């Protein structure tokens, strides 16, 4: 047996940040594109855009600035606020998996 955990933050009862959503923001930051981030996350562009839109709406802030068209195509980049949320989520979640594993071992013994 192996313990698993999921971690998310809600606002008014709705998810605003989670490990998956933060990974989506990281992927957008790394690729410079929502569509490339979606591909990297193995989800449709629509799904990635939907989750991004949910985060922005529920938090009440822009997380991504997009640029359409142009000679080299469009692009996307994280806002300073998004970078701050990613950093804070990483700080918040640091050590959670280790804590879960330790508590599991205490309750169930070594596996």
C-alpha atoms as one frame of an Amber mdcrd trajectory, in Angstrom:
protein
   0.000   0.000   0.000   1.109   3.549  -0.678  -0.403   6.756   0.626  -1.586
   9.406  -1.822  -2.722  12.923  -1.094  -4.070  15.846  -3.024  -3.733  19.437
  -1.993  -5.746  22.427  -3.120  -6.843  25.865  -1.980 -10.443  27.038  -2.203
 -12.024  30.462  -2.163 -15.735  30.641  -1.379 -15.944  26.857  -1.709 -14.369
  26.706  -5.187 -10.883  25.505  -6.118  -8.526  28.327  -7.025  -5.136  26.615
  -6.761  -4.090  22.980  -6.741  -1.011  20.997  -7.635  -2.419  20.398 -11.123
  -3.348  24.050 -11.642   0.054  25.247 -10.437   1.686  22.749 -12.805  -0.408
  24.243 -15.613   0.875  27.716 -14.733   4.446  26.375 -14.674   3.912  24.750
 -18.082   2.604  28.020 -19.531   5.635  29.785 -18.095   8.024  27.189 -19.550
   6.448  26.964 -23.002   5.214  30.521 -23.487   1.929  29.160 -24.793  -1.362
  27.890 -23.412  -1.695  25.365 -26.236   1.856  24.062 -25.752   1.248  23.887
 -21.997  -1.942  21.904 -22.625  -0.023  19.493 -24.845   2.668  19.113 -22.188
  -0.017  18.439 -19.556  -1.738  15.976 -21.931  -5.064  17.825 -21.878  -6.998
  19.692 -24.537  -6.447  23.391 -25.102 -10.066  23.933 -24.069  -9.504  22.176
 -20.725  -6.338  24.188 -19.999  -8.004  27.469 -20.941 -11.068  26.574 -18.851
  -8.967  25.908 -15.737  -6.941  29.062 -16.288 -10.134  31.086 -16.684 -11.567
  29.550 -13.490  -8.462  30.501 -11.529  -8.457  34.066 -12.826 -12.180  34.554
 -12.253 -12.205  33.067  -8.766  -9.056  34.896  -7.665 -10.130  38.118  -9.355
  -6.728  38.686 -10.961  -5.031  38.122 -14.293  -2.564  35.250 -14.156  -1.560
  35.152 -17.821  -0.975  37.851 -20.406  -1.576  36.668 -23.959  -0.496  38.008
 -27.300  -2.276  36.912 -30.452  -0.990  36.565 -33.981   1.994  38.487 -35.193
   4.922  37.365 -37.290   5.978  34.667 -34.828   2.477  33.716 -33.684   0.890
  34.378 -30.337   2.140  33.645 -26.889   1.408  33.700 -23.206   3.359  34.651
 -20.150   2.633  34.615 -16.459   1.934  37.854 -14.660   3.913  38.820 -11.564
   0.841  37.852  -9.541   0.866  34.347 -11.049   4.565  33.941 -10.247   3.783
  34.998  -6.680   0.924  32.475  -6.359   3.131  29.679  -7.751   5.896  30.510
  -5.265   3.465  30.714  -2.345   1.808  27.417  -3.280   5.229  25.756  -3.497
   6.119  27.133  -0.067   2.763  25.985   1.355   2.971  22.470  -0.110   6.645
  21.853   0.636   7.040  18.779   2.801   3.400  17.647   2.577   4.230  14.372
   0.797   6.923  13.568   3.355   4.506  14.307   6.204   1.853  12.063   4.647
   4.403   9.253   4.162   5.623   9.581   7.758   2.095   9.560   9.190   1.194
   6.590   6.992   4.237   4.665   8.271   3.234   5.496  11.857  -0.304   4.233
  11.284   0.361   1.228   9.041   4.018   0.414   9.658   6.718   0.089   7.004
   5.459  -1.270   3.718
